[in-house]
Amino acid sequence: MKILAVGDIVGESGVQKLKQVLPQIKQENNIDFVIVNAENSAGGMGITSKIFEDLLNLKVNAITMGNHTWGKKDIFSFIDHPKLLRPANYSKGVVGKGLGIYECKGKQIAVINLIGRTDMNVLSENPFTVANDLVNEIADKADIIIIDFHAEATAEKIAMGIYLDGKITALYGTHTHVQTADEHILENGTAYITDIGMTGPKNSVIGMEPTASIKRFVTSLPERYKLAEGDCIFNGCIFDINDENCRVVKIDRINMR
């Protein structure tokens, strides 16, 4: 079993990049299951119904979100779609779900979306306790458990990986838009990488036009962010899973520039 996780899609140009390269990547790498983070896909903030349909047409199996889940009001018209996941540790009673279980090649694959609390400016429940409860709840229902942890702090992501080591198949980070080179198998068998990067404008500051970003840093004055233009990169990660014990045997980062 090979599972491809695609880093945060940034803007409509990032969506176009995904359309261009995903079919080839799936074919060349014999990908069985695809997870895409799309919380920045519509203008850098949120997702629209059109982009959601585009992703479904690409045969994406699960779509995860993050701190910009509610960036576009369109989402309320498809929030209950089985392939769409918002952070599971949003406040109780919030619409949508943070866990999905999908059948693929005779295996039950659980995908969980979580959001961090360190420097995220989002009021959420404790991701550690929520993750623990969900993993225990589905332990006898899922063969493979994958977590997209949408978080800012590397320490929070690393701690979560160690906390769940041996209980889940793989944990990868999203949100920072910068791919890290620390992919490895943890002591008790869980695959881990701090951040899988982004799919969006190459000549940018994490997807945004550089001038506005630099002005904010130089002057400390507010400046509206604007999506960068031009060629896009594609970031992602392939988890190669042993069908016998459902453990990851190999992790391959993708960084197409």
C-alpha positions as a Markdown table, in Angstrom:
| # | Residue | x | y | z |
|---|---|---|---|---|
| 1 | Met | 0.0 | 0.0 | 0.0 |
| 2 | Lys | 1.3 | 3.4 | -1.0 |
| 3 | Ile | -0.2 | 6.6 | 0.5 |
| 4 | Leu | 0.6 | 10.0 | -0.9 |
| 5 | Ala | 0.1 | 13.1 | 1.3 |
| 6 | Val | 0.2 | 16.4 | -0.6 |
| 7 | Gly | 1.4 | 19.5 | 1.2 |
| 8 | Asp | -0.9 | 22.6 | 1.7 |
| 9 | Ile | -2.3 | 23.7 | -1.7 |
| 10 | Val | -1.8 | 27.5 | -1.9 |
| 11 | Gly | -4.2 | 29.3 | -4.2 |
| 12 | Glu | -5.7 | 28.4 | -7.6 |
| 13 | Ser | -2.3 | 28.1 | -9.2 |
| 14 | Gly | -1.5 | 25.4 | -6.6 |
| 15 | Val | -4.6 | 23.6 | -7.6 |
| 16 | Gln | -3.5 | 23.8 | -11.3 |
| 17 | Lys | -0.1 | 22.4 | -10.3 |
| 18 | Leu | -1.8 | 19.5 | -8.6 |
| 19 | Lys | -3.9 | 18.8 | -11.7 |
| 20 | Gln | -0.8 | 18.8 | -13.8 |
| 21 | Val | 1.4 | 16.5 | -11.8 |
| 22 | Leu | -0.8 | 14.3 | -9.6 |
| 23 | Pro | -1.9 | 11.8 | -12.4 |
| 24 | Gln | 1.8 | 11.2 | -13.4 |
| 25 | Ile | 2.9 | 10.9 | -9.7 |
| 26 | Lys | 0.2 | 8.4 | -9.0 |
| 27 | Gln | 1.1 | 6.3 | -12.0 |
| 28 | Glu | 4.9 | 6.4 | -11.6 |
| 29 | Asn | 4.8 | 5.6 | -7.9 |
| 30 | Asn | 1.8 | 3.1 | -7.9 |
| 31 | Ile | -0.1 | 5.3 | -5.4 |
| 32 | Asp | -3.2 | 3.7 | -3.9 |
| 33 | Phe | -4.5 | 6.5 | -1.7 |
| 34 | Val | -4.2 | 10.3 | -1.8 |
| 35 | Ile | -4.6 | 12.8 | 1.0 |
| 36 | Val | -4.5 | 16.6 | 0.2 |
| 37 | Asn | -4.5 | 19.5 | 2.5 |
| 38 | Ala | -6.6 | 22.2 | 0.9 |
| 39 | Glu | -7.2 | 24.9 | 3.6 |
| 40 | Asn | -5.3 | 27.5 | 1.6 |
| 41 | Ser | -6.5 | 26.4 | -1.8 |
| 42 | Ala | -9.0 | 29.3 | -2.5 |
| 43 | Gly | -7.1 | 32.6 | -2.7 |
| 44 | Gly | -4.8 | 31.4 | 0.1 |
| 45 | Met | -7.6 | 31.1 | 2.6 |
| 46 | Gly | -10.3 | 28.4 | 2.7 |
| 47 | Ile | -11.8 | 26.2 | -0.1 |
| 48 | Thr | -14.6 | 26.7 | -2.5 |
| 49 | Ser | -17.2 | 24.3 | -3.9 |
| 50 | Lys | -15.5 | 24.5 | -7.3 |
| 51 | Ile | -12.0 | 23.6 | -6.0 |
| 52 | Phe | -13.6 | 20.8 | -3.9 |
| 53 | Glu | -15.1 | 19.4 | -7.0 |
| 54 | Asp | -11.8 | 19.7 | -8.8 |
| 55 | Leu | -10.1 | 17.6 | -6.1 |
| 56 | Leu | -12.8 | 15.0 | -6.2 |
| 57 | Asn | -12.4 | 14.7 | -10.0 |
| 58 | Leu | -8.7 | 14.1 | -9.4 |
| 59 | Lys | -9.7 | 11.0 | -7.4 |
| 60 | Val | -8.3 | 12.5 | -4.1 |
| 61 | Asn | -9.4 | 10.1 | -1.3 |
| 62 | Ala | -9.4 | 12.5 | 1.7 |
| 63 | Ile | -9.2 | 16.3 | 1.9 |
| 64 | Thr | -7.9 | 17.9 | 5.2 |
| 65 | Met | -8.1 | 21.4 | 6.4 |
| 66 | Gly | -6.7 | 23.7 | 9.2 |
| 67 | Asn | -6.8 | 27.2 | 10.6 |
| 68 | His | -8.5 | 28.6 | 7.5 |
| 69 | Thr | -11.2 | 25.9 | 7.4 |
| 70 | Trp | -14.0 | 28.6 | 7.4 |
| 71 | Gly | -12.2 | 31.1 | 5.1 |
| 72 | Lys | -14.8 | 30.6 | 2.4 |
| 73 | Lys | -18.5 | 30.3 | 3.3 |
| 74 | Asp | -19.0 | 27.8 | 0.4 |
| 75 | Ile | -17.7 | 25.1 | 2.7 |
| 76 | Phe | -20.9 | 25.0 | 4.7 |
| 77 | Ser | -22.6 | 23.5 | 1.6 |
| 78 | Phe | -20.3 | 20.5 | 1.5 |
| 79 | Ile | -18.9 | 20.3 | 5.0 |
| 80 | Asp | -20.6 | 16.9 | 5.6 |
| 81 | His | -19.1 | 15.3 | 2.6 |
| 82 | Pro | -17.3 | 12.0 | 3.6 |
| 83 | Lys | -14.0 | 13.0 | 2.0 |
| 84 | Leu | -13.8 | 16.4 | 3.7 |
| 85 | Leu | -12.1 | 16.6 | 7.2 |
| 86 | Arg | -11.7 | 19.6 | 9.4 |
| 87 | Pro | -9.6 | 19.5 | 12.6 |
| 88 | Ala | -11.1 | 17.0 | 15.0 |
| 89 | Asn | -10.2 | 19.1 | 18.0 |
| 90 | Tyr | -12.3 | 22.1 | 17.1 |
| 91 | Ser | -14.9 | 22.8 | 19.8 |
| 92 | Lys | -17.6 | 20.2 | 20.3 |
| 93 | Gly | -20.7 | 20.8 | 18.3 |
| 94 | Val | -18.9 | 22.4 | 15.4 |
| 95 | Val | -20.2 | 21.2 | 12.0 |
| 96 | Gly | -18.1 | 18.7 | 10.1 |
| 97 | Lys | -15.9 | 15.9 | 11.3 |
| 98 | Gly | -12.2 | 15.3 | 11.9 |
| 99 | Leu | -12.0 | 11.6 | 11.3 |
| 100 | Gly | -12.8 | 9.6 | 8.2 |
| 101 | Ile | -12.4 | 5.8 | 7.6 |
| 102 | Tyr | -12.0 | 4.7 | 4.0 |
| 103 | Glu | -11.7 | 1.3 | 2.3 |
| 104 | Cys | -8.8 | 0.7 | 0.0 |
| 105 | Lys | -7.4 | -2.6 | -1.3 |
| 106 | Gly | -9.1 | -4.5 | 1.4 |
| 107 | Lys | -7.8 | -2.2 | 4.2 |
| 108 | Gln | -9.6 | 0.3 | 6.4 |
| 109 | Ile | -7.7 | 3.5 | 6.3 |
| 110 | Ala | -8.5 | 6.1 | 9.0 |
| 111 | Val | -7.4 | 9.7 | 8.4 |
| 112 | Ile | -7.5 | 12.2 | 11.3 |
| 113 | Asn | -7.0 | 15.9 | 10.9 |
| 114 | Leu | -5.8 | 17.8 | 14.0 |
| 115 | Ile | -4.8 | 21.5 | 14.6 |
| 116 | Gly | -2.1 | 22.6 | 17.0 |
| 117 | Arg | -2.5 | 25.2 | 19.8 |
| 118 | Thr | 0.9 | 26.8 | 19.9 |
| 119 | Asp | 0.9 | 30.2 | 18.0 |
| 120 | Met | -2.1 | 29.2 | 15.9 |
| 121 | Asn | -4.6 | 31.9 | 17.1 |
| 122 | Val | -7.4 | 29.3 | 17.0 |
| 123 | Leu | -9.3 | 28.3 | 20.1 |
| 124 | Ser | -9.3 | 24.5 | 20.0 |
| 125 | Glu | -9.5 | 21.5 | 22.3 |
| 126 | Asn | -6.3 | 19.8 | 23.4 |
| 127 | Pro | -5.0 | 17.9 | 20.3 |
| 128 | Phe | -3.2 | 15.3 | 22.4 |
| 129 | Thr | -6.2 | 14.2 | 24.4 |
| 130 | Val | -8.5 | 14.3 | 21.4 |
| 131 | Ala | -6.0 | 12.3 | 19.3 |
| 132 | Asn | -5.6 | 9.7 | 22.0 |
| 133 | Asp | -9.4 | 9.3 | 22.4 |
| 134 | Leu | -10.0 | 9.0 | 18.6 |
| 135 | Val | -7.1 | 6.5 | 18.2 |
| 136 | Asn | -8.5 | 4.3 | 21.0 |
| 137 | Glu | -12.0 | 4.6 | 19.6 |
| 138 | Ile | -11.0 | 3.2 | 16.2 |
| 139 | Ala | -8.2 | 0.8 | 17.2 |
| 140 | Asp | -10.3 | -2.2 | 16.2 |
| 141 | Lys | -11.9 | -0.5 | 13.2 |
| 142 | Ala | -8.9 | 0.7 | 11.2 |
| 143 | Asp | -5.9 | -1.2 | 9.8 |
| 144 | Ile | -4.0 | 2.0 | 9.0 |
| 145 | Ile | -4.2 | 5.3 | 10.9 |
| 146 | Ile | -2.8 | 8.5 | 9.3 |
| 147 | Ile | -2.8 | 11.9 | 11.0 |
| 148 | Asp | -2.4 | 15.3 | 9.4 |
| 149 | Phe | -1.3 | 17.6 | 12.3 |
| 150 | His | -1.8 | 21.2 | 11.1 |
| 151 | Ala | 0.5 | 23.0 | 13.5 |
| 152 | Glu | 3.0 | 25.9 | 13.7 |
| 153 | Ala | 5.5 | 24.7 | 16.4 |
| 154 | Thr | 7.9 | 21.9 | 15.4 |
| 155 | Ala | 8.1 | 20.9 | 19.1 |
| 156 | Glu | 4.4 | 20.4 | 19.3 |
| 157 | Lys | 4.5 | 18.2 | 16.2 |
| 158 | Ile | 7.5 | 16.2 | 17.4 |
| 159 | Ala | 5.9 | 15.7 | 20.8 |
| 160 | Met | 2.7 | 14.4 | 19.1 |
| 161 | Gly | 4.6 | 11.9 | 17.0 |
| 162 | Ile | 6.3 | 10.5 | 20.1 |
| 163 | Tyr | 3.1 | 10.5 | 22.1 |
| 164 | Leu | 1.3 | 8.4 | 19.4 |
| 165 | Asp | 4.3 | 6.3 | 18.4 |
| 166 | Gly | 3.2 | 2.7 | 18.0 |
| 167 | Lys | -0.5 | 3.6 | 18.1 |
| 168 | Ile | -0.8 | 5.0 | 14.6 |
| 169 | Thr | 0.8 | 4.3 | 11.2 |
| 170 | Ala | 2.0 | 7.7 | 10.3 |
| 171 | Leu | 1.9 | 11.4 | 11.4 |
| 172 | Tyr | 2.9 | 14.2 | 9.2 |
| 173 | Gly | 2.8 | 18.0 | 9.7 |
| 174 | Thr | 1.3 | 20.7 | 7.6 |
| 175 | His | 0.8 | 24.5 | 7.9 |
| 176 | Thr | 4.4 | 25.9 | 7.8 |
| 177 | His | 4.6 | 25.4 | 4.0 |
| 178 | Val | 8.3 | 24.5 | 4.3 |
| 179 | Gln | 9.2 | 20.9 | 3.8 |
| 180 | Thr | 11.5 | 19.4 | 6.5 |
| 181 | Ala | 14.1 | 16.7 | 5.9 |
| 182 | Asp | 13.5 | 14.7 | 9.1 |
| 183 | Glu | 11.4 | 11.9 | 7.8 |
| 184 | His | 12.0 | 8.7 | 9.8 |
| 185 | Ile | 10.4 | 5.8 | 11.6 |
| 186 | Leu | 10.0 | 6.3 | 15.3 |
| 187 | Glu | 11.1 | 3.8 | 17.9 |
| 188 | Asn | 7.8 | 2.0 | 18.1 |
| 189 | Gly | 7.1 | 1.9 | 14.4 |
| 190 | Thr | 5.2 | 5.1 | 13.5 |
| 191 | Ala | 6.4 | 7.1 | 10.5 |
| 192 | Tyr | 7.0 | 10.8 | 11.1 |
| 193 | Ile | 7.9 | 14.0 | 9.3 |
| 194 | Thr | 7.5 | 17.5 | 10.8 |
| 195 | Asp | 6.2 | 19.2 | 7.7 |
| 196 | Ile | 5.5 | 18.0 | 4.1 |
| 197 | Gly | 5.7 | 21.5 | 2.6 |
| 198 | Met | 3.3 | 23.2 | 0.2 |
| 199 | Thr | 2.0 | 23.0 | -3.4 |
| 200 | Gly | 2.0 | 26.6 | -4.6 |
| 201 | Pro | 3.9 | 29.6 | -6.0 |
| 202 | Lys | 7.7 | 29.0 | -6.0 |
| 203 | Asn | 8.9 | 32.6 | -5.9 |
| 204 | Ser | 7.1 | 33.6 | -2.7 |
| 205 | Val | 7.1 | 33.8 | 1.0 |
| 206 | Ile | 5.2 | 30.6 | 1.9 |
| 207 | Gly | 2.9 | 31.2 | -1.1 |
| 208 | Met | 2.5 | 35.0 | -0.7 |
| 209 | Glu | 3.9 | 37.8 | -2.8 |
| 210 | Pro | 7.3 | 38.7 | -1.2 |
| 211 | Thr | 6.9 | 42.5 | -1.2 |
| 212 | Ala | 4.0 | 42.6 | 1.2 |
| 213 | Ser | 5.6 | 40.0 | 3.5 |
| 214 | Ile | 8.9 | 41.9 | 3.6 |
| 215 | Lys | 7.2 | 45.2 | 4.3 |
| 216 | Arg | 5.4 | 43.7 | 7.3 |
| 217 | Phe | 8.7 | 42.5 | 8.7 |
| 218 | Val | 10.6 | 45.7 | 8.0 |
| 219 | Thr | 8.0 | 48.2 | 9.2 |
| 220 | Ser | 5.9 | 46.2 | 11.6 |
| 221 | Leu | 2.9 | 47.9 | 9.9 |
| 222 | Pro | -0.1 | 45.9 | 8.7 |
| 223 | Glu | -0.1 | 45.0 | 5.0 |
| 224 | Arg | -2.5 | 42.9 | 3.1 |
| 225 | Tyr | -1.1 | 39.6 | 1.9 |
| 226 | Lys | -1.4 | 38.8 | -1.8 |
| 227 | Leu | -0.9 | 35.5 | -3.5 |
| 228 | Ala | 2.3 | 35.2 | -5.4 |
| 229 | Glu | 2.2 | 34.5 | -9.2 |
| 230 | Gly | 4.3 | 32.4 | -11.5 |
| 231 | Asp | 5.6 | 28.8 | -11.5 |
| 232 | Cys | 4.6 | 26.5 | -8.6 |
| 233 | Ile | 6.4 | 23.8 | -6.6 |
| 234 | Phe | 4.8 | 20.5 | -5.6 |
| 235 | Asn | 5.6 | 19.1 | -2.2 |
| 236 | Gly | 4.4 | 15.8 | -0.7 |
| 237 | Cys | 5.4 | 12.6 | 0.9 |
| 238 | Ile | 4.8 | 8.9 | 0.0 |
| 239 | Phe | 4.4 | 6.4 | 2.8 |
| 240 | Asp | 5.1 | 2.8 | 1.6 |
| 241 | Ile | 3.2 | 0.5 | 3.9 |
| 242 | Asn | 3.7 | -3.2 | 4.5 |
| 243 | Asp | 0.5 | -5.0 | 3.7 |
| 244 | Glu | 1.2 | -7.7 | 6.3 |
| 245 | Asn | 1.6 | -5.6 | 9.4 |
| 246 | Cys | 0.4 | -2.2 | 8.2 |
| 247 | Arg | 3.7 | -0.5 | 9.2 |
| 248 | Val | 5.5 | 2.0 | 7.0 |
| 249 | Val | 8.7 | 0.5 | 5.6 |
| 250 | Lys | 9.8 | 3.6 | 3.5 |
| 251 | Ile | 9.2 | 7.3 | 3.4 |
| 252 | Asp | 9.9 | 9.3 | 0.2 |
| 253 | Arg | 9.7 | 13.1 | 0.2 |
| 254 | Ile | 8.6 | 14.8 | -3.1 |
| 255 | Asn | 10.0 | 18.2 | -3.8 |
| 256 | Met | 9.3 | 19.2 | -7.4 |
| 257 | Arg | 10.6 | 22.7 | -8.0 |
